[in-house]
Amino acid sequence: FQQFRRVTRWNTQNTLNFNREFGNHGLDVVGGLEFQQTTVNSIFAQGANFAGVFFIQDNLISGQFVTPTSGGTFAQNGFASTFGRLNYSFSDKYLIGMSLRQDALSNLPEANRNGTFFGGSVGYRLSEEEFFKNSGVKNIMNDVKIRGSYAEVGNVEIGFFPYQNQFGAGRYGSQNGASFSQAGNPNLQWETSKKINVGADFGFLDNKINLVFDYFINDIDGLI
């Protein structure tokens, strides 16, 4: 059995970034566009009852086997996205982040191809409080941060066009033809992971030692 499979993926990202500090206020804004195309080509060949082991060491040698079989595949899909992200901080103590993206995936039916996904986060750096800076704890534990976040993520790895009825190569007796290979679902929608995360970060001895604690929940909506 011999097979060759090639996957070609083109990805283009264009972003704009604005970063500025206004006294105690820090602002970071990012906006962008992303386009991606994936193409898969494959071909295979196989045989049985080879004339000898020598003829299967490196490749299939013509005329040295019986029951030859060959085949191949071709598939292509696309992905496009518009996204934005905003991060705000006050005195590097209070932190807020928000993100929003609009994704379109060709593997979904046209009516449900677009999906909107939101994310947000908050953080509080206790180590920036004056009472903490003036305490003896600061000499050992220099950084303490409490944080929480929520994010929605769309799954783009769902195979090629699972919403369509598909046909593939088939045989009836000795005759070549086509056969039904996939029952599609025209109402298929985005599979979305909804993630909640709560955690805390601790830095010791000028961040030479770090401890990170996380608790998270990941709910999958619209599982494909």
C-alpha positions in Angstrom: 0.0 0.0 0.0 1.4 3.4 -1.0 -0.2 6.8 -0.3 0.6 10.4 -1.0 -1.3 13.2 0.8 -0.7 16.9 0.4 -2.3 19.6 2.6 -1.9 23.3 1.5 -3.0 26.1 3.7 -2.9 29.8 2.9 -3.4 32.2 5.8 -3.4 36.0 5.7 -3.8 38.3 8.7 -4.0 42.1 8.7 -4.1 44.0 12.0 -4.2 47.5 13.3 -2.9 48.3 16.8 -3.4 51.3 19.0 -1.5 51.4 22.3 -1.4 54.5 24.5 -1.0 55.5 28.2 -2.9 58.5 29.6 -1.5 59.1 33.1 -2.7 56.1 35.2 -4.8 54.7 32.3 -3.5 52.2 29.8 -5.3 51.4 26.6 -4.5 48.7 24.0 -6.9 48.2 21.0 -6.4 45.7 18.1 -8.6 45.1 15.1 -8.0 42.8 12.2 -9.1 40.6 9.3 -8.1 37.0 8.6 -8.6 34.8 5.6 -7.7 31.1 5.2 -8.0 28.5 2.6 -7.2 24.8 3.0 -6.8 22.3 0.1 -6.2 18.6 0.5 -5.1 16.3 -2.3 -4.4 12.6 -1.9 -3.7 9.5 -4.1 -3.2 5.9 -3.2 -2.4 2.5 -4.8 -2.3 -1.0 -3.5 -2.0 -4.6 -4.7 -2.0 -8.2 -3.5 0.0 -11.4 -4.2 3.3 -9.8 -4.9 5.9 -11.8 -6.8 8.4 -11.4 -4.0 9.4 -9.3 -0.9 11.9 -7.4 -3.1 9.1 -5.7 -5.0 7.4 -4.1 -2.0 10.5 -2.7 -0.2 10.5 0.8 -1.6 7.4 1.2 -3.9 4.9 -0.6 -5.9 6.5 -2.2 -9.0 4.3 -2.4 -12.1 3.5 -6.0 -13.2 4.6 -7.7 -10.0 1.2 -8.0 -8.3 -2.5 -8.7 -8.9 -5.7 -7.0 -7.9 -4.4 -3.5 -8.3 -6.5 -0.7 -6.7 -6.0 3.0 -6.8 -7.9 6.1 -5.7 -7.7 9.6 -4.5 -9.4 12.6 -2.9 -9.7 16.3 -3.3 -11.3 18.7 -0.8 -11.1 22.5 -0.2 -12.6 24.9 2.3 -12.3 28.5 3.4 -12.4 30.6 6.5 -12.8 34.4 7.0 -12.8 36.4 10.2 -13.2 40.0 11.5 -12.0 40.5 15.0 -11.3 43.2 17.6 -9.8 43.3 21.1 -9.6 46.0 23.8 -7.5 45.9 27.0 -7.7 48.6 29.6 -5.7 49.0 32.8 -5.8 51.5 35.7 -2.5 52.0 37.5 -1.6 48.4 36.4 -4.0 47.4 39.3 -7.4 47.0 37.7 -7.5 45.2 34.4 -10.4 44.8 31.9 -10.3 43.0 28.5 -12.9 42.4 25.8 -12.9 40.7 22.5 -15.3 40.1 19.7 -15.0 38.2 16.4 -17.2 37.4 13.5 -16.2 34.1 11.8 -17.5 32.6 8.5 -16.8 28.9 7.7 -17.5 27.3 4.3 -18.0 23.9 5.9 -21.3 25.0 7.3 -24.6 25.7 5.4 -24.8 29.2 4.0 -27.6 30.2 6.3 -25.6 29.3 9.4 -22.1 30.1 8.1 -21.5 33.2 10.2 -20.8 33.0 13.9 -20.3 35.8 16.5 -18.0 35.0 19.5 -17.5 37.2 22.6 -14.8 37.1 25.3 -14.2 39.2 28.4 -11.8 39.2 31.3 -11.2 41.1 34.6 -8.2 41.2 36.8 -7.1 42.7 40.1 -3.4 43.1 41.1 -3.5 43.2 44.9 0.3 43.7 45.0 -0.2 47.2 43.6 -2.1 48.4 46.6 -0.1 50.8 48.9 -0.8 48.7 52.0 0.7 45.7 50.3 3.8 47.6 49.0 4.5 48.9 52.5 4.2 45.5 54.1 7.0 43.1 54.8 5.2 40.5 52.6 6.3 42.5 49.5 10.0 41.4 50.1 9.0 37.8 49.6 5.8 37.8 47.6 6.2 40.6 45.0 3.2 39.9 42.8 -0.4 38.8 43.5 -3.1 38.9 40.8 -6.7 37.6 40.9 -8.4 37.1 37.5 -11.5 35.7 35.8 -12.5 35.3 32.2 -15.3 34.1 29.9 -14.7 33.3 26.2 -16.6 31.7 23.3 -14.6 29.8 20.7 -16.0 28.3 17.4 -14.7 24.9 16.3 -13.5 25.0 12.7 -12.1 21.4 12.6 -15.4 19.7 11.8 -14.4 18.0 8.5 -15.3 18.9 5.0 -18.9 19.9 4.4 -20.7 17.7 7.0 -24.0 19.5 6.2 -24.1 18.1 2.7 -25.3 14.7 1.3 -22.3 13.2 -0.3 -21.5 10.5 -2.8 -18.2 8.6 -3.2 -16.7 5.9 -5.4 -18.4 2.5 -5.1 -18.7 -0.9 -6.8 -21.6 -3.1 -7.5 -20.2 -6.5 -8.3 -17.6 -5.9 -10.9 -19.0 -2.5 -12.0 -17.6 0.8 -10.9 -20.0 3.6 -9.9 -20.9 6.0 -7.1 -22.6 5.3 -3.8 -24.1 7.3 -1.0 -21.4 8.0 1.6 -22.7 10.7 4.0 -26.2 11.8 5.2 -26.0 15.6 5.5 -27.7 17.9 8.0 -28.8 21.2 6.4 -29.5 22.7 9.8 -26.0 22.3 11.1 -24.7 25.2 13.2 -21.5 26.3 14.8 -20.0 24.1 17.5 -19.1 26.6 20.3 -16.9 26.1 23.4 -18.0 28.4 26.2 -15.2 28.7 28.7 -15.2 30.1 32.2 -11.9 30.5 34.0 -11.0 31.8 37.5 -7.5 31.9 38.8 -4.8 33.6 40.8 -1.1 34.3 40.1 1.7 34.6 42.7 5.2 35.8 42.2 8.0 35.3 44.7 11.5 36.7 45.0 11.2 39.1 42.1 9.3 36.5 40.1 12.0 33.9 40.3 9.3 31.5 41.6 5.8 31.6 40.3 2.6 29.8 41.3 -0.5 29.7 39.1 -3.9 28.4 40.2 -6.8 27.9 37.7 -10.3 26.6 37.9 -12.1 26.3 34.6 -15.4 25.1 33.0 -15.7 24.3 29.3 -19.2 23.7 28.0 -19.6 22.7 24.4 -22.8 23.9 22.7 -24.0 22.5 19.4 -21.6 19.5 19.4 -20.9 18.1 15.9 
